[in-house]
Amino acid sequence: MLERAREYGPVGLVPLAWTFAAAAHLGYVSEHPLFVAHVVMVVLLAAFAALSWTEMRAGALRAWRTVVTAGVGVTALGLASFRVPAEPAGVLRAAAVVGWMLLPAWGLADTARRTTRPAFARVYLGAAVASVAGAALAVVGLASRVPAAGWVVLAGIAVTGVGQTASIAAAARQGS
């Protein structure tokens, strides 16, 4: 059962995480659930990395091991944001969100390069591009002072979420 959860769990967790990020951005999620989500994510990512460490030592899986391991640190930045004053807290949260947009882009590009099936390679490469484009939109929105800036950030979250969801669904299908 644990093996099955590790294999198929991310297919549900990736879109859930980006939907949660969008809801938080829109103000539908208060501080406490956001804090709890960060704690849960740090624990799940660390457990996944520990349980999968030896299995993920070569090829594209090694790149993903690096993504997950670095993701523990990126998520910990978001977690730390709940224990500092408001000004650095916003920067730490933004770094965590943009970090999770960019980190998988590297793993996706590496996976696309290594995948022998062109249809899957296109999905992975498209997801990498979507991740970088989403991060760019988010950074522009976060740096902008125009009234629609929040919608630009939301568009970045959506673009990233769609791309990364497509890639994890492709990975599950390719692996089955």
Backbone as a ProteinNet text record, in pm:
[ID]
protein_1_A
[PRIMARY]
MLERAREYGPVGLVPLAWTFAAAAHLGYVSEHPLFVAHVVMVVLLAAFAALSWTEMRAGALRAWRTVVTAGVGVTALGLASFRVPAEPAGVLRAAAVVGWMLLPAWGLADTARRTTRPAFARVYLGAAVASVAGAALAVVGLASRVPAAGWVVLAGIAVTGVGQTASIAAAARQGS
[TERTIARY]
81.8	0	86.2	196.1	284.7	344.3	382	438.2	337.2	213.6	107.4	82.6	85.7	65.9	179.7	303.2	416.6	407.9	354.1	346.9	234.3	117.7	1	-39.8	11.4	-22.8	2.5	117.7	145	44.7	-22.4	-120.2	-232.6	-267.6	-369.4	-311	-190.2	-131.5	-87	-38.1	10.3	-103.3	-214.5	-322.3	-382.1	-386.7	-437.7	-349.5	-219	-127.5	-143.9	-154.6	-168.7	-306.3	-409.2	-542	-540.6	-474.7	-461.6	-383.3	-276.6	-198.1	-283.6	-364.3	-452.7	-555.5	-612.8	-711.5	-648.3	-526.5	-456.1	-428.6	-386.6	-359.6	-485.4	-599.4	-726.6	-782.9	-717.4	-760.9	-863	-882.8	-979	-921.3	-792.9	-726.8	-660.9	-694.7	-637	-497.4	-434.2	-295.1	-276.8	-364.4	-342.8	-346.7	-448.4	-444.7	-324.1	-281.9	-164.6	-38.9	-28.2	82.5	81	-35.4	-48.1	-11.2	-55	-22.4	128.4	197.6	343.3	409.6	361.9	416.3	395.4	273.5	242.2	329.6	346.4	427.7	573.3	629	768.6	781.9	689.8	696	679.6	579	557.2	675.8	729	842.8	965.9	992.2	1107.9	1090.3	969.1	943.3	957.6	902.3	913	1059	1137.1	1279.1	1351.7	1324.1	1391.4	1352.7	1224	1177.4	1217.7	1241.6	1271.6	1417.3	1499.1	1635.7	1714.1	1717.6	1799.8	1739.3	1608	1542.3	1563.7	1594.3	1605.4	1751.7	1837.9	1980.4	2036.6	1955.8	2009.6	1905.6	1955.4	1869	1781.7	1663.8	1570.8	1528.1	1523.1	1483.2	1583.1	1709.5	1808.7	1780.2	1741.6	1704.5	1584.5	1487.6	1368.6	1400.8	1497.8	1541.2	1597.1	1672.5	1725.9	1613.2	1515	1400.4	1327.1	1298.6	1224.8	1306.6	1435.6	1521.6	1532.5	1554.6	1558.1	1420.3	1315.9	1179.9	1151.5	1216	1201.2	1249.7	1364.5	1417.7	1331	1281.4	1195.1	1067	1009.8	887.5	916.1	1034.2	1073.2	1083.1	1120.9	1118.1	976.3	880.5	741.3	699.5	742.5	710.3	771	894.5	960.6	887.9	816.3	747	641.1	597.7	496.1	554.8	686.6	753.3	836.3	818.7	892.6	793.3	839	749.5	695.7	592.7	518.5	605.3	697.2	776.1	860.3	945.7	1018.8	927.8	816.6	726	673.3	634	583.5	688.6	811.5	921.3	948.3	947.5	971.6	860.6	736.7	625.5	633.2	665.6	680.4	793.9	904.2	1017.6	976.8	894.4	849.6	761.7	669.7	580.5	659.4	740.6	818.8	920.4	974.2	1065.6	999.3	872.9	802	753.1	757.7	730.8	855.4	971.1	1095.8	1165.7	1166.3	1236.2	1192.2	1063.3	1022.4	1056.3	1072.4	1105.9	1235.5	1331.6	1458.3	1437.5	1363.9	1336.1	1254.4	1160.4	1077.5	1160.1	1248	1333.4	1426	1480.5	1566.9	1487.7	1367.4	1283.1	1247.3	1214.5	1181.6	1299.9	1419.6	1540.6	1565.1	1532.3	1560.6	1448.6	1329.6	1214.4	1223.3	1207.6	1218	1086.2	976.7	846.7	815.6	813.2	797.3	674.6	562.6	442.1	463.2	525.9	553.4	659.9	760.9	865.8	806	709	644.1	565.3	498.4	423.9	520.5	630.7	726.9	791.5	828	888.7	787.1	664.1	558.7	534.7	539.2	521.3	638.1	759.1	875.3	858.6	816.2	793.1	681.9	574.2	463.1	509.1	596.7	647.8	728.5	815.2	897	809.2	715.3	624	539	490.4	411.8	493.3	618.3	706.2	729.8	750.5	771.7	648.6	530.8	407.8	395.7	424.2	413.9	510.3	634	732.8	691.3	644.7	598.1	481.8	386.6	273	313.2	405.4	450.3	528.5	601.3	683	603.6	485.4	406	318.1	290.1	203	69.1	41.6	-84.2	-197.7	-321.8	-433.4	-452.9	-421.8	-443.2	-327.5	-229	-110.6	-146.6	-244	-285.4	-336.5	-402	-452.8	-339.8	-233	-116	-50.6	-41.4	12.8	-76.1	-206.3	-299.6	-285.9	-266.6	-245.2	-117.9	-13.5	110.2	89.6	11.5	-19.8	-97.4	-193.6	-276.6	-194.3	-110.5	-27.4	65.1	127.6	216.7	139.3	26.8	-53.5	-99.9	-145.8	-191.2	-74.2	38.9	155.5	206.7	221.8	275.3	175.9	46.7	-53.9	-48.8	-37.5	-27.4	95.1	205.4	328.1	318.2	257.2	249.8	149.7	44.8	-49	20.5	102.2	177.1	275.1	341	437.9	368.6	251.7	178.6	134.9	90.3	47.3	166.5	277	396.6	449.3	437.9	488	398.9	272.8	180.7	186.3
-119.5	0	125.9	123.5	239.1	266.3	159.7	174.1	240.5	198.4	253.4	401.4	435.2	574.6	662.3	612.2	689.1	706.7	607	612.1	703	694.1	766.7	887.4	899.8	1012.7	1148.8	1168.2	1299.8	1342.2	1247.4	1282.8	1365.7	1337.7	1417.5	1533.9	1516.1	1620	1743.3	1725.6	1840.3	1939.1	1894.5	1991.9	2045.7	1962.1	2007.8	2120.2	2102.8	2205	2337.7	2332.8	2457.4	2520.5	2439	2493.3	2560.3	2498.3	2555.2	2686.3	2689.7	2813.1	2924	2891.1	2991	3039.5	2948	2986.6	3076	3043.7	3127	3264.9	3270.2	3398.5	3485.2	3421.9	3495.2	3530	3481.9	3514.7	3419.1	3304.7	3206.9	3113	3120.8	3034.3	3124.3	3101.9	3184	3133.3	3205.3	3175.9	3035.5	2994.1	2865.3	2747	2735.2	2623.6	2630.9	2750.7	2767.1	2718.1	2751.3	2703.5	2550.2	2493.1	2347.7	2282	2340.3	2285	2282.3	2386.1	2388.5	2280.4	2262.7	2157	2021.1	1996.1	1868.1	1848	1953.1	1939.9	1909.4	1976.3	1949.1	1803.6	1756.4	1618.3	1519	1540.8	1448.3	1445.3	1562.8	1568.1	1500.4	1526.6	1464.5	1313.1	1267.9	1123.8	1060.8	1125.9	1074.2	1063.6	1169	1166.9	1053.6	1038	933.7	794.1	773.2	640.4	604.5	704.8	680.5	705.2	740.6	784.8	687.1	561.1	464.7	431.1	435	407.8	521	638.3	755.5	797.7	703.5	736.6	752.3	726.3	733.6	791.9	845.5	895.2	1011.1	1016	1124.6	1122.7	1005.1	998.2	1068.4	1068.5	1141.4	1291.5	1341.8	1484	1512.3	1421.4	1442	1427.8	1345.3	1336.7	1471.6	1534.8	1667.3	1769.3	1763.1	1855.1	1839.4	1715.8	1692.2	1737	1705	1742.9	1895.1	1962.9	2109.1	2164.7	2093.5	2136.3	2136.5	2048.6	2051.4	2186.6	2230.7	2360.4	2476.3	2470.9	2577.7	2585.5	2470.4	2468.4	2515.1	2484	2530.7	2684	2746	2892.6	2944.1	2880.8	2918.6	2895.9	2785.6	2756.4	2861.2	2900	3002.6	3136.3	3160.6	3289.1	3312.3	3207.4	3221.8	3263.1	3268	3300.4	3428.3	3505.7	3631.5	3745.2	3870.3	3984.6	3986.3	4063.4	4064.9	4091.7	4186.6	4222.2	4105.5	4043.6	3929.9	3808.7	3798.5	3684.2	3679.2	3793.3	3797.1	3756.1	3797.2	3761.6	3610.7	3555.8	3412.4	3330	3372.9	3300.3	3309.1	3427.5	3442.8	3354.4	3349	3264	3117	3075.7	2936.4	2904.3	2994.1	2969.5	2969.5	3071.3	3079.1	2964.5	2926.8	2812.2	2685.8	2663.3	2543.9	2554.6	2672.6	2686.7	2649	2693.4	2675.4	2541.4	2490.8	2364.9	2251.3	2227	2116.9	2140.9	2265	2292.9	2222.5	2223.1	2155.9	2004.2	1945.3	1802.2	1765.4	1851.6	1826.3	1832	1930.8	1941.2	1820.2	1776.1	1658.6	1533.5	1521.5	1406.9	1407.7	1524.7	1536.3	1491	1530.3	1494.5	1344.4	1278.4	1136.1	1045	1098.9	1017.1	978.8	850.1	801.2	811.3	830.9	842.2	989.6	1031.6	1174	1241.8	1172.1	1234.8	1273.4	1184.6	1215.6	1324.1	1318.3	1421	1559.5	1569	1698.3	1747.2	1655.6	1694.5	1747.6	1676.4	1719	1852.8	1868	1994.2	2108.3	2083	2183.9	2223.1	2125.3	2153.9	2235.5	2207.3	2286.9	2431.8	2450.6	2586.3	2654.2	2581.2	2637.8	2677.5	2597.8	2629.4	2758.8	2772.8	2894.5	3015.3	2997.4	3107.1	3147.5	3048.2	3078.5	3153.1	3112.5	3182.8	3326.4	3345.2	3481.1	3568.3	3513.5	3588.5	3622.8	3525.7	3549.6	3658.5	3653.3	3754.5	3892.5	3899.7	4028.7	4080.3	3992.7	4033.4	4076.9	4003.3	4037.8	4168.9	4196.2	4317.7	4440.4	4418.2	4527.2	4591.5	4716.9	4790.4	4826.6	4772.2	4802.7	4721.7	4770.1	4700.5	4555.3	4523.9	4388.1	4294.2	4337.8	4256.6	4123.3	4122.6	3998.3	3896.3	3944.8	3854.2	3798.5	3874.7	3825.8	3712.5	3729.6	3622.9	3498.4	3520	3407.7	3336.5	3413.5	3352.2	3268.3	3316.2	3238.6	3108.5	3113.9	2991.9	2894.7	2946.6	2860.6	2796	2874	2820.4	2711.3	2738	2639.5	2515.2	2535.8	2423.3	2332.7	2390.5	2310.3	2231.9	2298	2230.4	2117.8	2145.4	2043.2	1928.8	1958.7	1853.1	1762.7	1823	1742.4	1652	1703.9	1623.8	1508.6	1531.1	1422	1316.7	1358.3	1261.2	1179.5	1245.7	1174.6	1076.5	1117.2	1028.9	904.7	923.9	808.6	715.9	774.8	693.5	621.2	691.7	631.6	518.6	537.3	436.5	315.1	325	212	112.6
0	0	0	78.8	83	-55.1	-124.4	-259.4	-352.7	-344.3	-428.8	-396	-268.4	-226.1	-278.3	-273	-323.9	-474.6	-544.3	-689.4	-738.7	-676	-726.8	-642.3	-522.2	-435.4	-497.8	-562.1	-621.7	-728.9	-793.2	-896.9	-836.1	-713.1	-645	-568.5	-515.2	-430.7	-508.5	-630.6	-708.3	-738.4	-797.2	-821.7	-691.4	-587.7	-458.8	-403.3	-412.2	-360.6	-434.7	-567.7	-643.4	-624.8	-607	-576.3	-440.3	-345.1	-211	-216.5	-296.6	-311.8	-371.1	-470.7	-531.8	-430.6	-354.5	-252.8	-146.6	-106.4	-8.5	-65.8	-191.6	-256.4	-260.3	-283	-290.1	-152.4	-46.8	88.6	147.1	85	134.4	239.5	262.6	359.9	464	589.7	696.6	734.4	823.9	863	920.6	1011.1	1077.7	980.3	894.2	798.2	704.1	671.3	585.8	658.4	786.6	868.8	876.2	905.5	915.5	782.6	671.7	539.1	517	559.8	544.3	629.8	752	837.8	772.1	724.7	660.7	536.8	456.3	334.3	367.5	467.3	505.1	549.4	631.6	680.8	565.7	478.2	366.2	270.1	238.2	146.4	206.1	333.8	398.8	405.4	438.3	444.1	305.8	204.6	68.5	26.1	54.3	18.3	91	218.7	296.3	248.1	224.8	183.5	41.5	-41.2	-182.6	-218.5	-122.5	-148.5	-235	-196.7	-271.7	-407.6	-418	-546.1	-646.7	-597.4	-683.6	-699.2	-730.2	-736	-876.4	-979.2	-1115.8	-1211.4	-1321.2	-1428.1	-1385	-1443.9	-1415	-1268.2	-1208.5	-1068	-977.2	-1016	-935.4	-937.9	-1054.5	-1063.6	-973.5	-973.7	-890.6	-741.8	-708.2	-568.3	-523.9	-612.6	-582.2	-568.6	-657.8	-652.1	-518.7	-481.1	-356.5	-235.9	-235.5	-123.6	-112.2	-223.5	-221.1	-184.6	-225.3	-193.7	-44.8	29.9	175.8	227.2	176.9	218.5	174.2	51.7	-0.7	81.7	112.8	193.1	335.8	386.3	519.7	523.3	410.9	404.7	428	360.4	381.3	525.3	583.8	723.1	816.2	789.2	871.7	864.7	755.9	740.2	847.2	913	1016.6	1150.5	1157.8	1284.6	1278.2	1171.8	1157.3	1134.1	1148	1123.8	980	958	831.4	708.8	717	598.5	545.9	626.7	570.7	547.3	619.6	601.8	459	405.2	267.8	167.2	190.6	100.9	108.4	229.8	245.8	180.2	194.7	131.5	-20.2	-68.8	-214.3	-265.2	-191.2	-231.3	-233	-138.2	-134.3	-255.3	-287.2	-401.6	-532.4	-552.3	-676	-680.8	-567.3	-562.4	-611.6	-571.2	-614.9	-758.2	-813.5	-956.7	-1036.4	-987.6	-1062.5	-1039.3	-916.9	-889.3	-981.7	-994.3	-1083.1	-1229.8	-1270.6	-1411.3	-1449.6	-1360.6	-1387.5	-1400.6	-1306.7	-1314.4	-1437.3	-1473.4	-1591.6	-1719.7	-1729.7	-1848.9	-1858.3	-1745.4	-1745.6	-1784.5	-1732.8	-1766.2	-1914.3	-1967.5	-2110.8	-2195.9	-2155.8	-2230.5	-2229.1	-2119.3	-2103.9	-2154.9	-2170.5	-2209.5	-2356.8	-2384.5	-2522.5	-2598.3	-2528.9	-2594.9	-2619.3	-2745.3	-2779.7	-2719	-2711.6	-2656.1	-2509.7	-2433.6	-2293.3	-2281.9	-2366.7	-2364.3	-2387	-2479.3	-2505.5	-2383.4	-2315.3	-2194.6	-2089.1	-2066.2	-1964.4	-2000.3	-2126.9	-2168.6	-2159.8	-2200.9	-2189.2	-2044.9	-1955.5	-1813	-1758.1	-1806	-1763.6	-1808.2	-1932.3	-1984.6	-1905.2	-1876.6	-1798.9	-1659.2	-1599.5	-1465.9	-1466.3	-1564.5	-1573.8	-1608.2	-1700.7	-1736.8	-1617	-1542.6	-1423.3	-1319.5	-1301.8	-1207	-1252.1	-1382.1	-1434	-1408.8	-1435.4	-1409	-1260.6	-1175.2	-1031	-985.8	-1032.6	-993.5	-1043.1	-1168.5	-1221.5	-1137.7	-1106	-1024.9	-885.3	-824.1	-689.1	-686.4	-794.1	-799.2	-843.5	-898.2	-954.3	-847.6	-867.7	-775.6	-840.3	-957.2	-1025.3	-961.9	-970.8	-906.2	-952.6	-1075.1	-1126.9	-1095	-1018.4	-990.6	-926.8	-839.8	-775	-874.3	-980.1	-1083.2	-1168.4	-1182.1	-1256	-1176.9	-1045.9	-960.6	-971.4	-965.1	-975.6	-1110.4	-1216.3	-1348.6	-1347.7	-1280.4	-1268.5	-1194.4	-1087.5	-1011.9	-1099.9	-1175.1	-1260.9	-1372	-1438.6	-1547.4	-1494	-1382.1	-1320.9	-1279.4	-1214.1	-1166.9	-1278.9	-1388.4	-1502.2	-1561.4	-1581.9	-1639.5	-1551.5	-1422.5	-1333.2	-1311.4	-1313.7	-1303.1	-1425.6	-1542.3	-1664.7	-1659.9	-1607.9	-1604	-1505.9	-1390.5	-1293.3	-1338.1	-1409.1	-1465.7	-1575.2	-1656.9	-1760.2	-1698.1	-1591.4	-1524.3	-1468.5	-1409	-1353.8	-1467.7	-1577.4	-1691.4	-1754.3	-1767.3	-1826.4	-1738.6	-1607.4	-1514.8	-1500.3	-1542.7	-1523.3	-1637.3
[MASK]
++++++++++++++++++++++++++++++++++++++++++++++++++++++++++++++++++++++++++++++++++++++++++++++++++++++++++++++++++++++++++++++++++++++++++++++++++++++++++++++++++++++++++++++++

